[in-house]
Amino acid sequence: MFFLQSLLSGILSGGVYALAGIGMSLVFGVMNISNFAHGDLMMLGMYLAYFAFTLLHIDPYLSLMLIIPTAFLFGFIIEKVFIHRIIDHPHQNQILLTIGLGLIMSNTALLAFTSDPKILTTSYSSSAVNILGGISLSVPLLLSFVITAVITGILFLFLSKTTTGLALWATSQNREAAQLMGINVAKMSAIAFGLGTALAATAGALIAPVYYIHPLAGHTFLLKAFTICVLGGLGSVVGAGIGGIIIGIVESMSSTYLSSDWKDVVVFIIFLAVLLLRPQGLLGKKGEQ
Amino acid sequence: MKQIAIIAVLAGIAALLPLAIGDSPYFIGVLISVLMMAALSSAWNILGGYAGQYSFGHAAYFGAGAYTTMILISKFNFNPLVSMVAGIIVACIIALITGSIVFRLRGHYFGLASIAVAEIVRLSALNFDFTGGAQGILLSDVSLWGIDLNSKIPFYYGMLLVLVFTLSIALNLRKSKTGYYLQAIREDQDAAASLGINLSFYKNKALLISAGLTSVLGSLYAVYIRFIDTTAVLDLRLSIEIILTAIIGGVGTVWGPVLGAVLLVPLAEMLRSNVIGDVLVKQGIVSENSGLGVFLKGNLAHAHVLVYGIITVLCILYMPKGILGLFRRKK
């Protein structure tokens, strides 16, 4: 019973991690950039959901309708103003630039919203449904999971059925060849970064009802998102989805059977093990390590 | 030869500074921070700048030195110098384990793996009992050869000594066989390997030198502050500050990290101690009781990391080779 319980809650929280991981993987795939501001973009999503709820009285799940376009636009602009200028620079400069952008976001949030953690309490925040007699599933996590599944489905259709989606796909396969085929790769990069930002903010908004909202919350999620991407294969969207669920389960299992203090250590050990044994990830392409 | 003379002259000036500014613990404190960051960043630069292996986890070695020293002194009453040597050994062991994992990886993966190792070290220190967990370790009393360790002056000279030592190593290394090999690895790993350079050996050598020096600074810092916890000595932010200092001065140069520290540390200190907010209020630019005045007084102290972020972004966009890189291009 314990096993099933922690398996199911792991899968549910893994869904949200997957969303964050997919966003990062998309950016990596199309732009070949490790985005160290990803966690802070998630944090911004948390605050957007919080303020939409407290100031505008919009339910956090409904507020996604506002958050997704806002975050997309924000990411698009960030790419146009900053990221595109270093797209041909060495990796370490790209990493440092995104670290810098992340520091600006988290510390501006610290100045604007202070370091007091905020809590978003909805009428259903602590409610749970019981299934199979005895296994309880948190309602907000369940809702988040369903929304995650829907968004992932839409994203997948977008990437595989629309012209822009296919152009993104082509850019991530081979940037130069895509450019030769007449794809505007600069525009694709901005779209990919916008999508990545929107996915990060969505993941943030989805966990806002069950997590402390804090300016430095992004840090934890950043490292988790990286682990998920590496596990799934950097650049692989489907891999990141699976990686997210696996990390959710690993966390939940290590909390149940080990101690919740050590769950992050377990995640990082898996991260290093994957890097050593299968650096291309579960579903990644070989040769990019 | 010229460079060694410059080190000697600057060290001489630095050695006289405490006499010049008199007995001001605050300024000595700021100077100690400058010397420490200059040395940390120079040590990082041997691996990151010379060999091009950007470690994002150097806090792990700083923390290894700090924690080993504090545990040995506070629990087993060890001599501080012996504890420092023990710290070097622990840091080198962590470095060897890290090296065996991360040096097989390149590009993005290397940076990510170095963070993962450092986070494992941090979380372990946070969760084990013998490291004091979240409470950290407090040192009530420490002594060495009857020197008054309540004063900041011995630590000022200690940091200066380590900085001079680190700079001499960095200088010698640059013109040595190892130094040239490291630079070859930085420019093109595959080409270096095909010329017969043992990549793994030289990368690990650079990492061990860098980690050992970093741990000495961690030990000194711990005994100087007499309190450590994971936020102070093992945080990712420390690793990032070390890199930024080198980047802003000029990565891969001997003097870049020193220049970066001289500029950045006092700036951060001014923001942290709210000097800028005070000046604005005193000059009457901002009224103390206005909304903005209260906000600045209350919050500007948190802003130093924000300023670091802005400087990083501007630096990467406009002078990725750092301040010294600007001069080099003009020549």
Boltz contact constraints between the chains, C-beta under 6 A:
constraints:
  - contact:
      token1: [A, 34]
      token2: [B, 108]
      max_distance: 6.0
  - contact:
      token1: [A, 91]
      token2: [B, 107]
      max_distance: 6.0
  - contact:
      token1: [A, 91]
      token2: [B, 108]
      max_distance: 6.0
  - contact:
      token1: [A, 92]
      token2: [B, 54]
      max_distance: 6.0
  - contact:
      token1: [A, 93]
      token2: [B, 316]
      max_distance: 6.0
  - contact:
      token1: [A, 93]
      token2: [B, 320]
      max_distance: 6.0
  - contact:
      token1: [A, 95]
      token2: [B, 111]
      max_distance: 6.0
  - contact:
      token1: [A, 96]
      token2: [B, 312]
      max_distance: 6.0
  - contact:
      token1: [A, 96]
      token2: [B, 316]
      max_distance: 6.0
  - contact:
      token1: [A, 97]
      token2: [B, 316]
      max_distance: 6.0
  - contact:
      token1: [A, 100]
      token2: [B, 309]
      max_distance: 6.0
  - contact:
      token1: [A, 100]
      token2: [B, 312]
      max_distance: 6.0
  - contact:
      token1: [A, 100]
      token2: [B, 313]
      max_distance: 6.0
  - contact:
      token1: [A, 103]
      token2: [B, 305]
      max_distance: 6.0
  - contact:
      token1: [A, 103]
      token2: [B, 309]
      max_distance: 6.0
  - contact:
      token1: [A, 104]
      token2: [B, 309]
      max_distance: 6.0
  - contact:
      token1: [A, 107]
      token2: [B, 305]
      max_distance: 6.0
  - contact:
      token1: [A, 107]
      token2: [B, 306]
      max_distance: 6.0
  - contact:
      token1: [A, 110]
      token2: [B, 302]
      max_distance: 6.0
  - contact:
      token1: [A, 111]
      token2: [B, 299]
      max_distance: 6.0
  - contact:
      token1: [A, 226]
      token2: [B, 112]
      max_distance: 6.0
  - contact:
      token1: [A, 261]
      token2: [B, 127]
      max_distance: 6.0
  - contact:
      token1: [A, 264]
      token2: [B, 123]
      max_distance: 6.0
  - contact:
      token1: [A, 265]
      token2: [B, 120]
      max_distance: 6.0
  - contact:
      token1: [A, 265]
      token2: [B, 123]
      max_distance: 6.0
  - contact:
      token1: [A, 268]
      token2: [B, 116]
      max_distance: 6.0
  - contact:
      token1: [A, 268]
      token2: [B, 119]
      max_distance: 6.0
  - contact:
      token1: [A, 268]
      token2: [B, 120]
      max_distance: 6.0
  - contact:
      token1: [A, 271]
      token2: [B, 116]
      max_distance: 6.0
  - contact:
      token1: [A, 272]
      token2: [B, 101]
      max_distance: 6.0
  - contact:
      token1: [A, 272]
      token2: [B, 116]
      max_distance: 6.0
  - contact:
      token1: [A, 275]
      token2: [B, 105]
      max_distance: 6.0
  - contact:
      token1: [A, 275]
      token2: [B, 109]
      max_distance: 6.0
  - contact:
      token1: [A, 275]
      token2: [B, 113]
      max_distance: 6.0
  - contact:
      token1: [A, 289]
      token2: [B, 109]
      max_distance: 6.0
